[in-house]
Amino acid sequence: MKLRSRVLLLYLCIALLVLVLIGGVLPSTLHAQNLDTVSGDTIGQLRHIDFALSNFIDEAGHDVLELSLNKEVRTPYDADFTNFLNVSEEDFRYSDSAQEQKIIEILRGYQTSHPYVSSVYMGRENGAFVRSYPRTRPTAYDPRERP
C-alpha cells in the first residue's frame, strides 16, 4: 500500500471517529444540559408560586382573624339573627335586626374589598346564619353541619 493511500485511510478513520463522537456523544450531552436548565428554571418558578400561594393563604387567614375579632361580629346577642333551621321555603324570612345588618355591612365590605372572595357568611352556635348577600333560594340549612 502506498503512503498516499495510508495517509488517506488514516484521515478517513480520524474523520469517521470525529463524526461518531460528535454525532453520538454531543447530542446526549446537550440533552442532559438542556434538561438541567429546564429543571432549574421549573424549580425556580415553583418556588415563586409556592411563595405567592403561601403569602396569599397567610393573608387570608389574617383577614378572617380580623373579621372574627370585630366587636360587631363577635356580639353574643344573636337570638334575632336569620335562622335557617326548621324552616320551609314558604315561611322563611330574613331578619331585619340592626345588629345583623351591621354584620352584613361588614361582610359585604370584606367581599367588596377582596376580589377573590365570592361569598362571605358566618354560622352561629344557635344555628343563625349571617350572609353578606341573601341566598337565591332560602332553604333549610344548618351551617353547623358544614365541614
C-alpha positions in Angstrom: 0.0 0.0 0.0 1.4 3.3 -1.0 2.0 6.1 1.5 -0.7 8.3 -0.1 -3.3 5.5 0.4 -2.2 5.0 4.1 -2.5 8.7 4.8 -5.9 8.9 3.1 -7.1 5.9 5.1 -5.8 7.4 8.3 -7.6 10.7 7.6 -10.8 8.8 6.8 -10.5 6.9 10.1 -9.9 10.1 12.1 -12.8 11.9 10.3 -15.1 8.9 11.0 -14.0 8.9 14.6 -14.7 12.6 14.9 -18.1 12.2 13.3 -19.1 9.4 15.6 -18.0 11.3 18.7 -19.8 14.5 17.6 -22.9 12.6 16.3 -23.2 10.3 19.3 -21.8 12.0 22.4 -22.7 15.6 21.7 -26.5 15.2 21.4 -26.7 13.2 24.7 -24.5 15.8 26.5 -26.7 18.6 25.1 -29.9 16.8 26.1 -28.6 16.4 29.7 -27.6 20.1 29.8 -30.9 21.2 28.4 -32.8 19.0 30.9 -30.7 20.5 33.8 -31.5 24.0 32.6 -35.3 23.3 32.2 -35.3 21.6 35.6 -33.6 24.6 37.3 -36.0 27.1 35.7 -39.0 25.0 36.7 -37.8 24.6 40.3 -37.3 28.4 40.4 -40.8 29.1 39.1 -42.3 26.6 41.6 -40.5 28.4 44.4 -42.1 31.7 43.3 -45.5 30.0 43.0 -45.1 28.5 46.5 -44.1 31.8 47.9 -47.1 33.6 46.3 -49.6 31.0 47.4 -48.2 30.8 50.9 -48.5 34.6 51.3 -52.0 34.5 49.8 -53.2 31.8 52.2 -51.5 33.5 55.2 -53.1 36.9 54.3 -56.5 35.2 54.0 -56.0 33.7 57.5 -55.2 37.1 58.9 -58.2 38.6 57.2 -60.5 36.0 58.6 -58.9 36.5 62.1 -59.5 40.3 61.7 -63.2 39.6 60.9 -63.5 37.3 63.9 -62.1 39.9 66.2 -64.5 42.6 65.2 -66.7 43.6 68.1 -69.8 43.8 66.0 -69.2 40.3 64.5 -68.5 38.8 68.0 -71.7 40.1 69.6 -73.3 37.5 71.8 -76.8 38.9 71.1 -77.7 36.7 68.1 -81.1 35.4 69.1 -82.8 37.6 66.4 -80.4 36.7 63.6 -81.7 34.9 60.5 -82.1 31.2 61.2 -82.3 28.5 58.6 -83.1 25.7 61.0 -86.6 24.1 60.9 -88.0 26.5 58.3 -89.6 25.9 55.0 -89.3 27.9 51.8 -92.8 29.3 52.4 -92.5 30.6 55.9 -88.8 31.7 55.8 -88.0 35.3 56.4 -84.6 37.2 56.7 -84.2 39.0 59.9 -84.0 42.8 59.9 -82.3 43.3 63.3 -80.0 46.3 63.4 -77.1 44.1 64.8 -77.4 41.6 61.9 -77.5 44.5 59.4 -74.2 45.9 60.9 -72.6 42.5 60.5 -73.9 42.2 56.9 -72.4 45.5 56.0 -69.0 44.4 57.5 -69.2 41.1 55.5 -70.2 43.0 52.3 -67.3 45.4 52.8 -64.9 42.4 53.1 -66.3 40.8 50.0 -66.1 44.0 48.0 -62.5 44.7 49.0 -61.3 41.2 48.3 -62.0 40.4 44.6 -61.1 36.7 45.0 -63.8 36.2 47.6 -67.1 35.0 46.1 -69.2 34.7 49.3 -68.9 35.7 52.9 -71.0 34.3 55.7 -70.8 33.1 59.3 -72.7 30.4 61.1 -73.5 30.9 64.8 -73.8 28.3 67.5 -77.5 28.8 67.8 -77.9 27.9 64.1 -78.2 31.5 62.9 -76.6 32.3 59.6 -75.4 35.7 58.5 -74.6 36.2 54.9 -73.1 39.2 53.0 -75.9 38.7 50.4 -79.2 36.7 50.7 -79.3 33.2 49.3 -81.1 32.9 46.0 -83.4 30.3 47.4 -83.9 30.2 51.2 -83.9 26.5 52.0 -83.5 24.7 55.3 -79.7 24.8 56.1 -77.7 24.2 59.2 -74.3 25.9 58.9 -73.0 23.9 61.9 -73.0 20.7 59.8 -70.7 22.2 57.2 -67.2 20.6 57.3 
